[in-house]
């Protein structure tokens, strides 16, 4: 089992403002531990693509990669029903330059020169078929763009509505659909079973909800929060959820028979970035807990008869004004007067 430690000086992200050829080249040349690139698109079944492209090939054809001309797959490798067919199956992976790119580190593969984990630059991407985007990320982007444009038009042409929120139509710069995530998941010792009856009794007695985390679960949860912060998530909280039982202690002081439900929350962002964050968070959480010998499940109902993992995705619309002020469009100007 690999011992996981948080390494604060790793390059974790490349923000959108650094996606020029010059900046990307400079960052990768300064960090030889980043040895691979992966274009991460999401098909219509929620599966994300992953591959290992040598960094030298990425360097040699960087412009082609950024233009979506370097990587193709076929319709049999992704779920695009009724779109990519057997006789028309070419699918292009096109990088998204408007979101954060992140580096996925393999803590079980150490670079000989730097002594750091080998990294793969994962680039959120779109799946294109016959020149048009056809993936889950593109559906979300189109939906958010449509929502934002229609709502902007409504406010721009309705002075009375703007005044209800305390601004004038000419003050409005843009409207953005934002989201924030509360991600719940189960953690357990993979080779041990806990009875549904024990879990049900513990849940009824509320023995776990917001209780103190201990041992390896505490360590892994704390590391998850620290790593998410390094990746720019701005995590807000991690805590126990309602499900789980008290773990048993060995004579050496270690815990076994672990079965707990946890939650991690992080700060809001725009809709597409928020979806990318969640995909990244799931990967990081699973890997960190795995390196502590624990299994993670994000399934909605992994254990029949007890609490499922009810993920909460908070959605909001924010008006950005030209003076830098932000207005919550899901809240009235006067909360006391207009409450409910």
N, C-alpha and C positions, 0 to 999 in steps of 0.2 A: 504494500500500500504506500503510495507517494505521500510524503509529508508536505502539506501545503502551507506556504507562508506568503503573506501579502508583500509584494515588492513595489514600493511607492515610486521608484524612478523609471518604471516601464512606460513606454509610449502606448497609451491605451486608445486614443482616438485621433482622427484627423478631421477637424471641423470643416464645414462647407467653404469657409473663406480661404482654406488652404488646398483647394482642389485644382489648382493650376498645375500645368506640367512642371514648372520650375519648383514649386513648393513640394509637390509629391516626390520629385526626384531628390531634392535636398533632404527631406525627412528620411526616405528609405536608405539613402547612402550613409546617413549619420547613424543608422540603426541596423547593422548587418544581421542582428538576431531575427529581423523580420524577413523570412526566407520564401514565403509563399503569398499568393493572392487568391481569393475566392470571391466569385460573384454570387451574391445571395439573393436570389429571387424567390417569390412565394407563389406556388400554383393555386388553383381554385379549390384545392382540398386542404390548403394550409401547410403543405410540405415546402420546406425551404431547401434550395439547391446548395450544394457545397462541393468544391473541387480544390485541388492543389495545383496551382499554376506557379512554376518557378519564377522567382522575382526577376531573374535576368531576362526572361521572355517578356515579362510585364514592362521592364525598362525599355527593351528594344522596340516594343510596339505600343508604347504608352498612348499615343494619340489615337491609334486604332481601338484600343480598349475603351478610352473615354468616349469615343464616337459609337460604341456598340458594334464594332466591326470585327472583333477578335474571337468571340466565343459563341458557339452555336450548340444547340442540343436538338433532340427530335421529340416529336409528340408522344412517343412511347415512354419517355423518361419523366414526364411531368403530367399532372392531371389537368387537361384542358379539353373536356368533353365537348364534341361538336365544333371544335375550333381547329386543332391540329390533328389531321387525319393521316392515315397510312401513306397516301399518295401526295400529301401536302403537309409534311411534318416538320419542316425546318423552323426552329424557334431560336431567336437571337436573345442574348442576355445583354441588356443595356444598363450601364451603371447610372445611379441616381446621384447627381452632383449637388443636390440641394439638401441632403441630409448628412448626418454624422456617419463617417466610416469608422470602424473600430478594429482593433487588433485582438485576435483570438490566440491566446498563448497556450502552448502545450507544456505543462509543468513536468511531464514525464519524458521530455526530449530537450536536453540542455545543449545550447550552442557552445562548441568547444572554444571559440575565440573570445566571446563576451562573458561566458558563464551564466547567461540569462536563458530563460525558456525560449524555445523557437516559436516565432509568431507568424500568424497568417492574417494578412489584411483582408478583412471581410467587408465587401462593398455591397450595400443594399442595392438591388437592381430590379429592372422590369423585364418581363418576358414579352417579346415582340413576335408577332406572327403576321407575315405579309405586310409589314410596315406599321402595324398598330399594336398598342399595348393590350395584353389579354390576361393579365395576372391579378392576384388579389390586391397587391399594392397599387396597381393602376386603377382598380375599381374604387378603392378608398380615396385615392387622389382625385379622381373625377367627381366623386360624391362630395368631398370636402370643397373642391373648387366651385361646384355648382351651388352648394349651400351658401358659401361665402359671397359669390357674385349676386345671387338672387336677394340675399339679405341686404347687401350693400345697396342694391338698386332700390329696395323698399325704403331704406333710411334716407337715401339721397333725394328721393322724391316725396318725402313726407316730413315736412318741417315740424308739425305738431308731435309726431312720434319722437323725433330727435329731442325736442324740448322736454319730453317726459323723462329723458335720461340725462338732461342737463347739458346738451351741446347742440350746435347748429349743423345743418347738412354740410356746409363748406368746411367744417372742422374735421370731418371724417377722412382718415387716410386709408384704412382697410378694416375688414372684419375677418377674424380667424376662428375656425373651429378648433377647440383645444380639448385635450383629454388627460385624465390622471388615473393611474391604475393602483388598485389594491390586489396584489397577487397572492392567492392562497395555495398552499400545497401540503401534501403529506410527506413525512420523513419517517423511515423505518429501518430497522436492522434487517437486511435482506434474507437472512437464513433462519429467521425466527418468526413465529406466528402468534398473534394476539387474538383472543376470541372476540367475536362480535358482542357477546354478552358483557365482557369487561369494558369494551369501548362504550357500549350503550349506557351502562351504569355510571361510568365516569362523566359522560356527556350530560346525563340527567342531573348529576350532583355538581356540575360545573367545576370539576376538579382541575381543569386545564386552562380555561379561558383567561388570558392575560396573566398567567402565573409565571413565576421565575423560570427561565431556561437554565439548564445545568449541563456540565460536562461537555461532551463532544458536540452536542446540539447547540449549546451556547457559543462555543468556539466557532463553529461553522457559520452560525447566523451572524455573529459579529464580523467575521471575515467577509461574508457576502455584502454587508452594509458598507464596509470599508472599500471593497472592490467596486461596487456600484458607484460610490462617490468618485473613485478614480476614473471611471468611465463617463462622468458628467451627468449622472442621473439625478443628483441632488436627493438622495434617499431621505425620507422623513421619519420612518419608523420600521422596526421589525418586532414582532411579538407572537406569543402563542395564540392559536385560535381555539375554538371550542372542542375540537376532537382530540383524542389521544388518551393514553394511560401513563401512570407513573412508571418510569423505567426501573429495572432491578439493578442492584449494585453488586459487583464481584468483591472478593476478598482483597483485591488489589486497588479497589476504589474506582474501577472503571464501570461504565454503564453498559447494560445489555438489555435485550427485549425492548428496544426503543420503538415507539409508535406515537408520533406527535404530529399535530397540524399547526403550521406556522403561516404567518402573513408578512409580506414585505411591501411597503408603500414608497413611492417616489414622486417627485414634483411633476406638475403638469407640463405638457408641451403641445405643439400642434399635432393634429390627428395622425399623420403619416409617421412623424418622428416618434410619437408615442407607441405606435404599433411596432416600429423597429426596436425601440427600447425593450418592449416586452419580450420579443423574440431573443434579444441579446441576454436579458435577465434570466430567462429560462435556461439558456445554455450555461451561463456562469453559475447559477444556483445548483444545477444538477452536477456540474463538474466539481465544485467546491465540496459539496456534501459527499460525493462519491469518493473523493480523496481522503475523506474521514471515515470511509467504510459504510456509508449510509446511502440508501436508495430514496429517490425523490419521485413523486407522482403529481402531475398537474391535472390528472383526470378529474372531471367534474364529480364523479361518484365512484371512486375506486373501491370503496367498501360498502356493500349493501347494508342498509339498516342503520347507518350512523351518518354523521355530518359529512356532506360533500364539500368540495372546494368551490365556494361561490365567489368567483372573481367579480369585483366591482370596478366598472369602468365609468368614471365620472366625465360627463360630456358638458361642455359649456361653449358659449359664443362670446367673444370679446371684441369690442370696438376699440381700435387703436386711433387716437386722435393725433393731429399734426403737431400738437404741442407736447407729445410724449405721454399723455395721460391714457390710461386704459379703463374702459367701462365694461362692467359685467352686464351683459344683456339678458341674463337669466335672473336678474335681481332688480326690483323697482328702485326708483330714486330714493324713496322714503320707505324703509322696511316696516316701520311701525304703522304708517297709514295704509299701505297696500299689502300688509301681511295676509296671505291666503285670500 
